[in-house]
């Protein structure tokens, strides 16, 4: 795969693959001022016959991804940039997989199940509108 041309989903020739490290393609981009970006292999489809790697993301996404400094990849930053689940740590849970009691979303769910009002409910707002333009009178 090294040396293969990289084409983004919007049909832009972006650069070429210089290596594969930890399930990431290292892509070199630029003519005079070269930069390197890590792209998770999840977003790459290789065509060995054409020596091309097609990405399922547009050029702008790859360009705005974290640039590599040396040979080290910040896997978490790359995963977060591309919206992969491993980028953000999972919330803590108890042994049954339920959220912890001090988790605000768990408290709202418990209140809803018990028939109590949740924090999103504002009794003072009942009967009022969201302030649409047609609700206003002309003067």
C-alpha positions in Angstrom: 0.0 0.0 0.0 3.0 2.3 0.5 3.3 4.7 -2.4 -0.4 4.3 -3.4 -2.1 7.5 -4.5 -4.9 8.7 -2.2 -8.2 10.0 -3.5 -10.8 11.5 -1.2 -14.6 11.0 -1.5 -14.9 14.3 -3.4 -12.5 12.9 -6.1 -9.5 15.1 -5.0 -6.1 13.6 -5.3 -4.8 14.2 -1.8 -1.3 12.7 -1.7 0.2 9.3 -1.2 0.5 6.6 1.5 3.9 6.6 3.2 3.2 3.9 5.8 0.6 2.1 7.8 0.9 2.4 11.6 -1.5 1.0 14.2 -4.4 0.7 11.8 -3.8 4.2 10.4 -2.7 5.2 7.0 0.0 7.8 7.1 -0.7 10.1 4.1 1.8 12.7 2.9 0.2 15.8 1.3 1.7 18.9 -0.3 4.4 19.8 -2.9 6.7 22.3 -1.2 5.4 22.3 2.3 4.6 18.7 3.0 2.4 17.5 5.9 1.4 14.1 7.1 -2.0 13.0 8.4 -3.2 9.8 9.9 -6.4 8.4 8.6 -8.0 5.3 10.2 -8.1 2.3 7.8 -11.8 2.2 8.4 -12.2 5.0 5.9 -9.9 3.5 3.2 -10.6 1.1 0.4 -7.6 -0.1 -1.6 -7.5 -0.8 -5.3 -4.3 -2.8 -5.8 -4.7 -2.9 -9.6 -4.7 0.9 -9.9 -2.4 1.4 -6.8 -5.0 3.8 -5.4 -6.5 4.2 -1.9 -10.0 5.7 -2.0 -11.2 7.4 1.2 -14.8 7.7 2.3 -14.2 11.2 3.7 -13.8 14.5 1.8 -10.5 16.4 1.4 -11.5 19.0 3.9 -11.9 16.5 6.7 -8.5 15.0 6.1 -6.8 18.4 5.8 -8.3 19.5 9.1 -7.2 16.3 10.9 -4.4 16.5 13.4 -1.0 16.7 11.6 1.6 14.3 12.6 4.7 15.5 14.4 7.4 12.9 13.7 6.3 9.3 13.7 3.9 9.4 16.7 0.1 9.3 16.3 -2.2 10.7 18.9 -4.8 7.9 18.3 -7.4 9.5 20.6 -7.2 12.9 18.8 -7.5 11.2 15.4 -10.4 9.0 16.5 -12.2 12.1 17.9 -11.6 14.0 14.7 -13.1 11.3 12.6 -16.0 10.6 15.0 -15.0 7.1 16.1 -16.3 5.8 19.4 -12.8 4.9 20.7 -12.0 8.6 20.7 -14.1 9.3 23.8 -14.0 7.2 26.9 -17.2 5.4 27.7 -19.1 6.6 30.8 -18.7 4.6 34.0 -21.4 2.1 34.7 -22.2 -0.4 37.4 -21.8 -4.2 36.9 -25.2 -4.4 35.1 -24.2 -1.8 32.5 -26.5 0.8 34.0 -25.3 4.4 34.5 -24.1 5.4 38.0 -26.7 7.1 40.4 -24.9 10.5 40.2 -25.1 10.6 36.4 -27.7 13.3 35.5 -29.1 11.4 32.6 -29.7 8.4 34.9 -31.5 10.6 37.4 -33.8 11.9 34.7 -34.5 8.4 33.4 -35.3 7.2 36.9 -37.6 10.1 37.6 -39.4 9.6 34.3 -40.0 5.9 35.0 -41.3 6.7 38.5 -43.7 9.3 37.1 -41.9 12.3 38.6 -41.1 15.5 36.8 -37.6 15.6 35.2 -35.3 18.6 35.2 -36.3 19.5 31.7 -39.9 20.2 32.7 -40.8 23.8 33.6 -44.3 24.0 35.0 -44.2 27.8 34.7 -43.8 27.5 30.9 -47.1 25.5 30.5 -49.5 27.2 28.2 -46.9 29.5 26.7 -45.6 29.3 23.2 -42.0 29.3 22.0 -42.4 32.9 20.7 -43.2 32.4 17.0 -43.5 35.5 14.9 -47.2 34.9 14.2 -47.9 35.1 18.0 -46.9 38.7 18.1 -49.4 41.5 17.6 -48.9 44.3 15.1 -48.7 47.8 16.4 
